[in-house]
Amino acid sequence: MLFPDKLIGTHQLMNVIKLLPDYDLYMAVENNRIRIVNHEFLVLGEIKVDFDFYTEYQNPNYCNDTVSVFASQLYSACICRGVIYLQYFDKIYKIHDAGLAFVVQIPDLRLQHFDSFYHRMFALNDDLYVNSLFGYAYILRNDKLHQIQNIGERFYQFAKQTVVWTYKSETLHKLQQNLDLTSIGTLPNMRYFSFVGGGTLIFHSDECENTLIVNMLDKNIVESTEQFYHIDKIKNKLELGATGLQLPDKELIQLFGNDFPSRIQKEFENDLREQISKYPNYLVEVQKIIKQIMPQVPYQMETDLNKLLQTKVNLKKTETQLAYHMQLMNVFKPFPDLNLFISVENNKIQILNEKCEILDSIDVDFDLYFGYKNPKYNNGKMVIFSSQMYSPVMCKGELYIQYFEKLVKVKNRKLEPVTQIPNINLAYFDSFFSRMYCQNDQLYLSNLYGSTYVLANYNFEQYNNNGERYYQFCSKTFMWSYSRKCVYVLNQEKEREICNIGDCTFYSFSQGGTLVMHSRDCENVFVINMINLTFVELQNDSRFHVDNIKSHLELGASGLQLKSAILTELFGDNFNDVLEKTYKEYITAQSKFEQFIEIKKLFKMDILMENY
């Protein structure tokens, strides 16, 4: 059975996904069925689903009983964490068990606008975001939506590239990894969105007198007066190619050069292979739907799928990156001689190796990420922009972590509440880190602009009125006094000045034996050696800026630290050896406390055995 050779159906080839990099298989979820087709539009199989997309458009809730599925190419699916997501009006669905499963409803979506029905979703850093068009943006976690700040109106995605169109300002933006927007250009009078796919994004004026085609890889824009880009005509031009539904290679070469088709194929396949590598559930669902829909699965395809699936399931590892703004928080290395690390971030405890591969993941009840969007904290603004600022403190063999006004510790493979920090000022995001230190087996905590407290019998008792910022490496504690513009090392109750940092009021990083402070634009930088109490002052070195420093970090001898080459550059050839020795002595002493067993419980025996 063949589709028409021209894509003229009002509800054909919607939500197209190329399922596997090396196979001529495309899934289209449209009307009340899921189809698998090949590049010639030959239907290889189909199944019916309960949801009838086409007739729902005649519901009075949607466009006042007007049928408005007039451009099927506008609708596209999204892959996130190995799950294929689709939007149906105000509902998000996913491909599950060879069918469609309801996930969540988009709040406050204005259904009287037909363009509310597409491009409300995008994936970034393994999270799915949705937008209510003229309202708020939301992030999906555990099949629930959580409100974040508004970050745009319409989202267009190709592989990892996301472009945001702001209708009112007629501006296109590139979406950065931290959700910031960088302007690409303006689209004056380009009222109509025509197509996104194959690395291109197309807008045109009312009668297609002018058309703008956006290169989603390089973010440059080409103008055209061709009529076939019109929203009603472009389907006649599209084909199923290396990336899914896209313009023909000949057209892409004419627009963006000879290498553009190969570049978009590489971008698409790299992204899809990463999903397959990181999330075996993708292959599980694809295998289910292929077997359900296609009457006869080719033997070689089934064999390849089985082999690939077995390989990925047995791998049990996923890649991660230091650059992800919500990863590698509260890093701790519990075994000096093993390259194993703990990262406590968001609602998980991750077990990593030195390559940042996730060896194990433990769900916990504390959700750090969403707490930052609670109006109680910084008026609901999202302020987790520098994960490297957050570090745990070990005291008497126990690992303590601060979550807003709460103090928790690692126990029984989870985070157990200890107590609440008195009178902490949650209006300031820097109340959320550098509040703790341990001296003489006592845990102290500052509420920043008030007092310092000592932990006694699971409660805090006031200790003094300093209320400063504290940074710890092994048994040494450093204090930064904002008012005095100095950094001190603490010895009992005495303070010894290390340096006057002047206008370097931006804290950047404090782990791995170094404390980094800088002025606003890094005109001046102080890097303090937390082992021998010396410091290096640098000028105009942007490597150490709070927004840049993650690119210069690694998992090393003491946990998260500056790269070895930088440490050698700053403090000499033997610094790394001294760092390793100092940290090993410290952890050896801490591991003698009975409570250290709670850290060991985080590690499964097979992981420990593999790394010995």
C-alpha positions as CSV (number, residue, x, y, z in Angstrom):
1,M,0.0,0.0,0.0
2,L,1.5,3.4,-1.0
3,F,0.9,6.9,0.1
4,P,0.3,9.4,-2.7
5,D,3.7,10.4,-4.2
6,K,2.9,14.0,-3.0
7,L,2.2,14.6,0.7
8,I,-1.2,16.2,0.2
9,G,-3.2,14.6,3.0
10,T,-4.5,16.9,5.7
11,H,-3.3,14.4,8.4
12,Q,-0.6,12.3,6.7
13,L,3.0,12.0,7.9
14,M,2.6,13.9,11.1
15,N,5.2,13.5,13.9
16,V,7.7,11.7,11.7
17,I,10.7,10.0,13.4
18,K,13.5,8.0,11.7
19,L,13.7,5.1,14.1
20,L,17.2,3.8,13.6
21,P,20.3,5.3,11.9
22,D,21.1,2.4,9.6
23,Y,17.6,1.3,8.5
24,D,15.0,2.7,6.0
25,L,12.3,2.9,8.7
26,Y,10.2,5.9,9.6
27,M,7.4,6.1,12.1
28,A,4.5,8.5,11.6
29,V,1.9,9.1,14.3
30,E,-1.1,10.7,12.8
31,N,-4.9,10.6,13.0
32,N,-5.8,7.4,14.8
33,R,-2.9,5.2,13.8
34,I,0.8,4.7,14.0
35,R,2.4,3.8,10.7
36,I,5.9,2.6,9.7
37,V,6.9,3.6,6.2
38,N,10.1,3.5,4.1
39,H,11.6,6.4,2.2
40,E,9.4,5.7,-0.8
41,F,6.3,6.2,1.4
42,L,5.5,2.5,1.2
43,V,3.5,1.6,4.3
44,L,5.2,-1.4,5.9
45,G,2.6,-1.7,8.6
46,E,0.2,0.2,10.8
47,I,-1.9,-0.1,14.0
48,K,-4.8,1.9,15.2
49,V,-4.7,3.9,18.5
50,D,-7.6,5.2,20.6
51,F,-6.8,8.8,19.9
52,D,-8.3,10.3,16.8
53,F,-6.3,13.4,16.1
54,Y,-8.2,14.6,13.0
55,T,-11.7,14.5,14.5
56,E,-10.6,16.1,17.7
57,Y,-9.9,19.2,15.8
58,Q,-13.7,19.5,15.2
59,N,-14.2,19.7,18.9
60,P,-15.7,23.1,19.9
61,N,-12.9,23.5,22.4
62,Y,-10.4,23.7,19.6
63,C,-10.7,26.5,17.1
64,N,-14.5,26.8,17.4
65,D,-15.3,23.6,15.5
66,T,-13.0,24.6,12.6
67,V,-10.9,21.8,11.2
68,S,-7.4,23.2,11.3
69,V,-5.1,20.3,10.5
70,F,-4.1,21.9,7.3
71,A,-0.3,21.4,7.4
72,S,0.7,18.0,8.7
73,Q,4.4,18.8,8.2
74,L,4.2,21.4,11.1
75,Y,3.9,18.6,13.7
76,S,7.0,16.8,15.0
77,A,7.9,14.4,17.7
78,C,10.7,14.7,20.3
79,I,13.1,12.1,21.7
80,C,14.2,12.6,25.3
81,R,15.8,10.1,27.6
82,G,15.1,7.4,25.1
83,V,11.4,8.2,25.0
84,I,9.5,9.4,22.0
85,Y,7.1,12.2,23.0
86,L,4.2,13.7,21.0
87,Q,1.8,16.6,21.7
88,Y,-1.9,16.2,21.0
89,F,-3.6,19.6,21.8
90,D,-3.0,20.2,25.5
91,K,-1.8,16.6,26.2
92,I,1.6,15.0,26.0
93,Y,1.8,11.4,25.0
94,K,4.6,8.9,24.6
95,I,5.2,5.8,22.6
96,H,4.9,2.9,25.1
97,D,4.2,-0.8,24.7
98,A,3.6,-0.4,20.9
99,G,1.0,2.3,21.4
100,L,0.4,5.8,22.8
101,A,0.4,6.4,26.6
102,F,-0.8,9.6,28.2
103,V,1.9,11.4,30.2
104,V,0.7,14.8,31.3
105,Q,-1.5,17.8,30.4
106,I,0.0,21.2,29.5
107,P,-1.5,23.8,31.9
108,D,-3.2,26.9,30.5
109,L,-2.6,26.2,26.8
110,R,-4.7,28.5,24.7
111,L,-6.5,26.1,22.5
112,Q,-8.3,28.7,20.5
113,H,-5.0,29.3,18.7
114,F,-4.2,26.4,16.3
115,D,-0.4,27.1,16.6
116,S,-0.7,26.0,20.2
117,F,-0.8,22.5,18.9
118,Y,2.7,22.1,17.7
119,H,6.3,23.0,18.8
120,R,5.5,23.4,22.4
121,M,8.2,20.8,23.3
122,F,11.9,20.5,23.2
123,A,14.6,18.3,24.8
124,L,17.7,19.8,26.5
125,N,20.3,18.1,28.7
126,D,18.1,15.0,28.9
127,D,15.1,17.0,30.2
128,L,11.8,17.6,28.3
129,Y,10.5,21.1,28.4
130,V,7.0,22.3,27.3
131,N,5.6,25.8,26.8
132,S,2.0,27.1,26.9
133,L,2.7,29.5,24.1
134,F,1.7,32.8,25.8
135,G,2.3,31.6,29.3
136,Y,4.9,29.7,31.2
137,A,7.5,27.1,30.5
138,Y,7.6,23.8,32.3
139,I,10.1,20.9,32.8
140,L,8.9,17.3,32.9
141,R,10.3,15.2,35.7
142,N,8.8,11.9,36.8
143,D,5.8,12.5,34.5
144,K,5.0,15.7,36.2
145,L,5.4,19.3,35.0
146,H,7.1,21.9,37.1
147,Q,7.0,25.5,36.3
148,I,10.2,27.4,35.4
149,Q,10.8,30.9,34.1
150,N,9.4,31.8,30.7
151,I,12.1,31.2,28.0
152,G,10.3,31.9,24.8
153,E,7.2,31.1,22.8
154,R,7.8,28.6,20.0
155,F,10.6,26.0,19.9
156,Y,12.1,24.3,16.9
157,Q,14.5,21.4,17.3
158,F,16.8,19.4,15.1
159,A,19.0,16.9,17.0
160,K,20.6,19.0,19.8
161,Q,20.0,22.3,18.1
162,T,17.1,24.3,19.4
163,V,15.9,27.6,18.0
164,V,13.3,29.8,19.7
165,W,11.0,32.2,17.9
166,T,9.6,35.1,19.8
167,Y,6.5,36.2,17.9
168,K,6.0,39.6,19.4
169,S,9.6,40.8,18.8
170,E,9.8,38.9,15.5
171,T,13.2,37.5,16.7
172,L,14.9,34.2,16.4
173,H,17.2,33.0,19.2
174,K,19.6,30.1,19.7
175,L,18.8,28.3,23.0
176,Q,22.0,27.7,25.1
177,Q,22.6,24.8,27.4
178,N,21.8,27.0,30.4
179,L,18.5,28.1,28.9
180,D,19.8,31.5,28.0
181,L,18.9,33.0,24.6
182,T,21.3,34.3,22.0
183,S,19.8,36.3,19.1
184,I,20.2,34.9,15.6
185,G,18.2,37.6,13.8
186,T,14.9,39.2,13.2
187,L,12.1,37.9,11.0
188,P,10.1,41.1,10.0
189,N,6.6,40.3,8.7
190,M,7.4,36.5,8.6
191,R,4.0,35.5,10.1
192,Y,3.9,32.0,8.8
193,F,6.0,29.0,10.0
194,S,6.2,26.5,7.2
195,F,8.5,23.6,8.1
196,V,11.3,22.5,10.4
197,G,13.4,19.4,9.7
198,G,16.6,18.2,8.2
199,G,18.5,21.1,9.8
200,T,16.3,23.8,8.2
201,L,13.6,26.1,9.6
202,I,11.4,28.0,7.2
203,F,9.2,31.1,7.6
204,H,7.4,33.2,5.0
205,S,5.3,36.3,4.6
206,D,1.6,36.3,4.0
207,E,1.7,35.4,0.3
208,C,5.2,34.0,0.3
209,E,6.6,37.1,-1.4
210,N,9.6,36.6,1.0
211,T,10.9,33.5,2.6
212,L,13.6,33.0,5.2
213,I,15.3,29.6,5.5
214,V,17.4,29.2,8.7
215,N,20.4,26.9,8.8
216,M,20.0,25.3,12.2
217,L,23.6,24.1,12.4
218,D,25.4,27.4,11.6
219,K,22.5,29.7,12.5
220,N,22.7,31.7,9.3
221,I,19.6,32.7,7.2
222,V,19.0,32.6,3.4
223,E,16.3,34.6,1.7
224,S,14.2,33.3,-1.1
225,T,11.2,34.3,-3.2
226,E,10.3,30.7,-4.3
227,Q,6.6,29.9,-3.9
228,F,7.0,26.3,-3.1
229,Y,8.1,27.2,0.5
230,H,4.5,28.3,1.2
231,I,2.9,26.4,4.1
232,D,0.3,24.9,1.8
233,K,2.8,23.9,-0.9
234,I,5.9,22.7,0.8
235,K,4.7,19.2,1.3
236,N,5.0,18.6,-2.4
237,K,8.8,19.3,-2.0
238,L,9.6,17.2,1.0
239,E,11.0,13.7,1.1
240,L,12.0,11.1,3.7
241,G,15.7,11.3,3.9
242,A,18.7,10.6,6.2
243,T,17.2,12.6,9.1
244,G,13.5,12.1,8.6
245,L,11.2,14.4,6.8
246,Q,13.3,17.0,5.1
247,L,14.0,19.0,1.9
248,P,15.8,17.1,-0.9
249,D,19.6,17.0,-0.8
250,K,19.7,19.0,-4.1
251,E,17.7,21.8,-2.5
252,L,19.9,21.7,0.7
253,I,23.1,21.9,-1.3
254,Q,21.8,24.9,-3.2
255,L,20.9,26.7,0.0
256,F,23.8,25.8,2.3
257,G,26.6,24.1,0.3
258,N,27.7,20.7,-0.9
259,D,28.6,19.3,2.6
260,F,25.3,20.3,4.3
261,P,23.4,17.0,3.6
262,S,26.3,15.0,5.1
263,R,26.6,17.4,8.1
264,I,22.9,17.1,9.0
265,Q,23.1,13.3,8.7
266,K,26.0,13.2,11.0
267,E,24.4,15.6,13.5
268,F,21.2,13.6,13.5
269,E,22.8,10.1,13.7
270,N,25.2,11.2,16.5
271,D,22.2,12.4,18.5
272,L,20.2,9.3,17.9
273,R,23.1,7.0,18.6
274,E,23.7,8.8,21.9
275,Q,20.1,8.2,22.9
276,I,20.4,4.5,22.0
277,S,23.7,4.3,23.9
278,K,22.5,6.1,27.0
279,Y,18.9,4.8,27.2
280,P,18.4,1.1,26.3
281,N,14.6,1.7,26.8
282,Y,14.6,3.4,23.4
283,L,15.5,0.1,21.6
284,V,13.1,-1.8,23.8
285,E,10.2,0.4,22.7
286,V,11.3,0.5,19.0
287,Q,11.6,-3.3,19.0
288,K,8.1,-3.6,20.4
289,I,6.5,-1.3,17.9
290,I,8.3,-2.8,14.9
291,K,7.2,-6.3,15.9
292,Q,3.6,-5.1,16.6
293,I,3.2,-3.1,13.4
294,M,5.3,-5.0,10.7
295,P,3.8,-8.4,9.8
296,Q,7.2,-9.8,9.0
297,V,10.3,-8.2,10.5
298,P,13.3,-8.9,8.2
299,Y,15.5,-11.5,9.9
300,Q,18.7,-9.5,9.7
301,M,17.0,-6.4,11.3
302,E,15.6,-8.5,14.1
303,T,19.0,-10.1,14.7
304,D,20.7,-6.7,14.7
305,L,18.2,-5.3,17.1
306,N,18.5,-8.2,19.5
307,K,22.3,-7.9,19.5
308,L,22.3,-4.2,19.9
309,L,19.7,-4.3,22.7
310,Q,21.7,-7.0,24.6
311,T,24.9,-4.9,24.3
312,K,23.3,-1.8,25.6
313,V,21.4,-3.5,28.5
314,N,24.6,-5.1,29.6
315,L,26.5,-1.9,29.4
316,K,24.7,-0.2,32.3
317,K,26.6,3.0,31.8
318,T,25.7,6.4,30.4
319,E,27.9,9.3,29.3
320,T,27.7,12.6,31.1
321,Q,29.5,15.9,30.7
322,L,30.9,18.5,33.1
323,A,29.2,21.2,31.0
324,Y,25.7,20.2,32.0
325,H,24.7,22.9,34.5
326,M,22.8,20.5,36.8
327,Q,25.4,17.7,36.9
328,L,28.4,17.0,39.2
329,M,27.2,18.8,42.2
330,N,28.4,17.9,45.7
331,V,31.1,15.7,44.4
332,F,33.0,13.4,46.8
333,K,35.7,10.8,46.3
334,P,35.4,8.1,49.1
335,F,38.3,5.8,48.2
336,P,41.7,7.4,47.5
337,D,43.0,4.4,45.5
338,L,39.8,3.9,43.3
339,N,38.6,6.1,40.6
340,L,35.0,6.2,41.9
341,F,33.1,9.3,42.7
342,I,29.8,10.4,44.2
343,S,27.8,13.2,42.7
344,V,24.6,14.2,44.6
345,E,22.5,16.4,42.4
346,N,18.9,17.0,41.7
347,N,17.0,13.9,42.9
348,K,19.8,11.4,42.5
349,I,23.0,10.1,43.9
350,Q,25.2,9.2,41.0
351,I,28.2,6.8,41.1
352,L,30.8,7.9,38.5
353,N,34.2,6.9,37.2
354,E,37.0,9.3,36.2
355,K,35.5,9.5,32.7
356,C,32.2,10.8,34.1
357,E,30.4,7.6,33.1
358,I,27.5,6.8,35.4
359,L,28.0,3.4,36.9
360,D,25.0,3.5,39.2
361,S,22.2,5.9,40.0
362,I,20.2,6.0,43.2
363,D,16.9,7.9,43.4
364,V,16.4,10.2,46.5
365,D,13.4,12.1,47.8
366,F,15.1,15.5,47.8
367,D,14.6,17.4,44.5
368,L,17.2,20.2,44.5
369,Y,16.4,21.4,41.0
370,F,12.7,22.1,41.5
371,G,13.2,23.6,44.9
372,Y,14.9,26.5,43.3
373,K,11.7,27.4,41.4
374,N,9.7,27.6,44.6
375,P,8.6,31.2,45.2
376,K,10.1,30.9,48.7
377,Y,13.6,30.8,47.2
378,N,14.8,33.8,45.4
379,N,11.3,34.8,44.2
380,G,11.0,31.7,42.1
381,K,13.9,32.5,39.9
382,M,16.1,29.6,38.7
383,V,19.5,30.1,40.1
384,I,21.4,26.8,39.8
385,F,23.8,28.1,37.2
386,S,27.1,26.9,38.6
387,S,27.0,23.4,39.9
388,Q,30.7,23.4,40.7
389,M,30.0,25.8,43.7
390,Y,28.2,23.1,45.6
391,S,30.3,20.7,47.7
392,P,29.5,18.4,50.7
393,V,31.3,18.3,54.0
394,M,32.6,15.2,55.8
395,C,32.5,15.2,59.6
396,K,33.3,12.2,61.7
397,G,32.9,9.9,58.7
398,E,29.5,11.2,57.7
399,L,28.8,13.1,54.5
400,Y,26.6,16.2,55.0
401,I,24.8,18.2,52.2
402,Q,22.8,21.4,52.3
403,Y,19.4,21.6,50.6
404,F,18.2,25.2,51.0
405,E,17.4,25.5,54.7
406,K,17.7,21.8,55.3
407,L,20.7,19.8,56.3
408,V,20.8,16.2,55.2
409,K,23.3,13.3,55.3
410,V,23.9,10.1,53.4
411,K,22.5,7.1,55.2
412,N,21.0,3.8,54.1
413,R,21.5,4.6,50.4
414,K,19.5,7.8,50.6
415,L,19.5,11.3,52.0
416,E,18.3,11.5,55.6
417,P,17.1,14.9,57.1
418,V,19.2,16.0,60.0
419,T,17.8,19.4,61.0
420,Q,16.9,22.9,59.6
421,I,19.3,25.8,59.4
422,P,18.1,28.7,61.7
423,N,17.2,32.0,60.2
424,I,18.8,31.4,56.8
425,N,18.2,34.2,54.3
426,L,16.8,32.3,51.3
427,A,16.4,35.5,49.2
428,Y,20.1,35.2,48.3
429,F,21.2,32.3,46.1
430,D,24.6,32.2,47.7
431,S,22.9,31.1,50.9
432,F,22.7,27.7,49.3
433,F,26.4,26.8,49.3
434,S,29.6,27.4,51.3
435,R,27.7,27.4,54.6
436,M,29.3,24.4,56.3
437,Y,32.7,23.4,57.7
438,C,34.0,20.8,60.1
439,Q,36.7,21.4,62.8
440,N,37.7,19.1,65.6
441,D,35.0,16.7,64.7
442,Q,32.3,19.4,65.1
443,L,30.0,20.5,62.3
444,Y,29.4,24.3,62.0
445,L,27.0,26.1,59.7
446,S,26.6,29.8,58.9
447,N,23.3,31.5,57.8
448,L,25.5,33.9,55.8
449,Y,24.2,37.3,57.0
450,G,23.6,36.4,60.7
451,S,25.3,33.9,62.9
452,T,27.4,30.7,62.8
453,Y,25.9,27.6,64.6
454,V,27.4,24.3,65.8
455,L,25.5,21.0,65.4
456,A,24.7,19.3,68.7
457,N,22.3,16.5,69.1
458,Y,20.7,17.0,65.7
459,N,20.1,20.7,66.5
460,F,22.0,23.9,65.8
461,E,23.2,26.0,68.7
462,Q,24.5,29.5,68.2
463,Y,28.3,29.7,68.2
464,N,29.2,33.2,67.2
465,N,28.0,36.2,65.1
466,N,30.3,35.8,62.1
467,G,27.9,34.4,59.6
468,E,30.5,34.3,56.8
469,R,31.3,32.0,53.9
470,Y,33.4,28.9,54.5
471,Y,35.4,26.7,52.3
472,Q,36.9,23.4,53.3
473,F,39.6,21.1,51.9
474,C,40.4,18.1,54.1
475,S,40.9,19.3,57.6
476,K,41.6,23.0,56.7
477,T,38.8,25.6,56.8
478,F,38.9,28.9,55.0
479,M,36.7,31.9,55.6
480,W,35.9,34.7,53.2
481,S,34.8,37.9,54.9
482,Y,32.8,39.9,52.4
483,S,32.9,43.1,54.5
484,R,36.7,42.8,55.2
485,K,37.5,41.7,51.6
486,C,39.9,39.1,53.0
487,V,40.3,35.3,53.0
488,Y,41.4,33.7,56.3
489,V,42.3,30.2,57.4
490,L,40.8,29.1,60.7
491,N,42.6,27.5,63.6
492,Q,40.3,26.8,66.5
493,E,38.7,30.2,67.0
494,K,41.7,32.2,65.6
495,E,41.8,33.7,62.1
496,R,44.9,33.9,60.1
497,E,44.8,36.2,57.0
498,I,45.9,34.6,53.7
499,C,45.2,37.5,51.4
500,N,43.2,40.6,50.7
501,I,41.2,39.9,47.5
502,G,39.9,43.4,47.0
503,D,37.2,43.5,44.3
504,C,37.3,39.8,43.7
505,T,33.9,39.2,45.1
506,F,32.8,36.4,42.8
507,Y,33.3,32.9,44.2
508,S,34.0,30.5,41.4
509,F,35.3,27.1,42.8
510,S,36.6,25.5,45.9
511,Q,37.6,21.9,45.7
512,G,40.7,19.9,45.0
513,G,43.0,22.0,47.2
514,T,42.2,25.3,45.5
515,L,39.8,28.3,46.2
516,V,39.1,30.6,43.2
517,M,37.8,34.1,43.5
518,H,37.6,36.7,40.8
519,S,36.4,40.3,40.0
520,R,33.3,40.8,37.8
521,D,35.0,40.2,34.4
522,C,38.1,38.4,35.7
523,E,40.4,41.5,35.4
524,N,41.7,40.1,38.7
525,V,41.8,36.5,39.9
526,F,43.0,34.9,43.1
527,V,43.7,31.2,43.2
528,I,44.5,30.1,46.8
529,N,46.5,27.0,47.5
530,M,44.5,25.4,50.4
531,I,47.3,23.0,51.2
532,N,50.3,25.3,51.8
533,L,48.3,28.5,52.3
534,T,49.9,30.5,49.4
535,F,48.1,32.1,46.5
536,V,48.5,33.2,42.9
537,E,47.1,36.5,41.6
538,L,46.3,36.6,37.9
539,Q,45.1,39.3,35.5
540,N,42.5,39.0,32.7
541,D,42.3,35.2,32.9
542,S,38.8,34.2,31.9
543,R,39.4,30.5,32.5
544,F,38.5,31.0,36.1
545,H,35.3,32.9,35.6
546,V,32.4,31.3,37.4
547,D,30.7,30.6,34.0
548,N,33.8,29.2,32.3
549,I,35.6,27.2,35.0
550,K,33.7,24.0,34.5
551,S,35.5,23.6,31.1
552,H,38.8,23.4,33.1
553,L,37.7,20.9,35.7
554,E,38.2,17.1,35.9
555,L,37.6,14.2,38.2
556,G,41.0,13.5,39.8
557,A,42.9,12.4,42.9
558,S,40.7,14.4,45.3
559,G,37.4,14.5,43.5
560,L,36.3,17.5,41.3
561,Q,39.4,19.7,40.8
562,L,41.2,21.9,38.4
563,K,42.9,20.1,35.6
564,S,46.3,18.7,36.5
565,A,48.0,20.9,33.9
566,I,46.5,24.1,35.4
567,L,47.5,23.0,38.9
568,T,51.1,22.4,37.7
569,E,51.1,25.8,35.9
570,L,50.0,27.6,39.1
571,F,51.7,25.8,41.9
572,G,54.5,23.7,40.4
573,D,55.3,20.1,39.4
574,N,54.8,18.5,42.8
575,F,51.4,20.0,43.6
576,N,49.4,17.1,42.2
577,D,51.5,14.6,44.2
578,V,51.0,16.6,47.4
579,L,47.3,16.9,46.7
580,E,46.9,13.2,46.3
581,K,48.9,12.5,49.5
582,T,47.0,15.0,51.6
583,Y,43.6,13.8,50.5
584,K,44.6,10.1,51.0
585,E,45.7,10.8,54.6
586,Y,42.4,12.7,55.3
587,I,40.1,10.1,53.9
588,T,42.0,7.3,55.6
589,A,41.4,9.1,58.9
590,Q,37.7,9.7,58.2
591,S,37.1,6.1,57.1
592,K,38.1,4.9,60.6
593,F,34.8,6.4,62.0
594,E,32.1,3.8,62.2
595,Q,29.6,6.0,60.3
596,F,31.8,5.8,57.1
597,I,30.1,2.5,56.4
598,E,27.1,4.6,55.1
599,I,29.3,5.9,52.3
600,K,30.4,2.4,51.4
601,K,26.8,1.2,51.2
602,L,26.3,3.4,48.1
603,F,28.6,1.2,46.1
604,K,27.5,-2.2,44.8
605,M,30.0,-5.0,45.2
606,D,30.3,-5.6,41.4
607,I,31.3,-1.9,40.9
608,L,33.9,-2.1,43.6
609,M,35.3,-5.3,42.2
610,E,35.5,-4.0,38.7
611,N,37.5,-1.0,39.8
612,Y,40.0,-2.7,42.1
